[in-house]
Structures are given as C-alpha cells and as structure tokens.
Amino acid sequence: MRLSCTSCKEYITHSIYELNDISEATTSYESGKAFITYDSSLVSIEDIRKTINKTGYSAKNIIKP
C-alpha cells in the first residue's frame, strides 16, 4: 500500500484495531507496510484485508508467519 501522508497511516492503523482480537497493529508511512499481531482463531487474514481495502488502500502480499 502506498501512503500519501501520516494521517493515512493513522487511519489504517485505527481501522485495523477496530477488528476484534488485534493484539498489535503498526503501519509504516515510509515503507507502506502494516505489521499486525492477532489471534488467527478469532480474526482472519481476509477480515484484515477487507478492513484495509475499506480505507481506500489495497492490502497486497499478506504474509502469514
């Protein structure tokens, strides 16, 4: 995702935290990446992708450790 300002970064991070059971979420304006810690038994990668897409940005290359 390519972010145009720090407000965008905060908007995406806040939107991710609105999902249940997100332990940690950080979004980097510089790299355009989000790092998310969550309970995969309670929230799915698809839920996270949809949430990011709803902000007007696109979640690509999601890597599940």
N, C-alpha and C positions, 0 to 999 in steps of 0.2 A: 504494500500500500504506500502510496506517495502522499505525504502530508504537506500541506501548504503553510501551516502555522502551528504554534504551540497550543492554541485553543482547540484545534482539531485533535491533537494528541490527547488533551484532557477530556474532550467529548467522547472519544472512542474508549478511553480507559473507564470513564464513568459508566458508559453503556455496558461494557463487559461486566462491571461489578454489579449491575442490576440483575444479572443472572444469578440464580441460587447456587450456592456452594462453590463460589470462586474464592480461592484462598488468597491469591495474589495476582495482580494484573499491572503490568507496566508497558507503556508504549513509548517508543523512541522516535522523536521527531526526525532526528538525524538519519537513522537507518530505515525508518518506515516499517519497523517491526514491532510486534506486540509479543510479550512473554507472559504466559498465563499458567498459573498453577490451579488445578481444580480436581474435584473428585469425579472421575470418569464414570462412576456408577450412578451419579446423580445429574450430570450435565454432559452433553455430547459435543464432539467437535462440530457437528452440524449446527447445534444450537449457537455455538460461539461464532461460527461462520455467518449464520443468518443475522446475528446481532451486529456484527461488524458491517455486513452489507447494508443493513438498515440505516447506518450512519452516512451512507453515500460513498463509502470506501469499499474496496474489494479485498476479501481475505483469500490469499493465494498461498500455495506451498506450505500448508499446515503440516507440521512435523509432530508426530506423537512419539514421545520417548518410550 
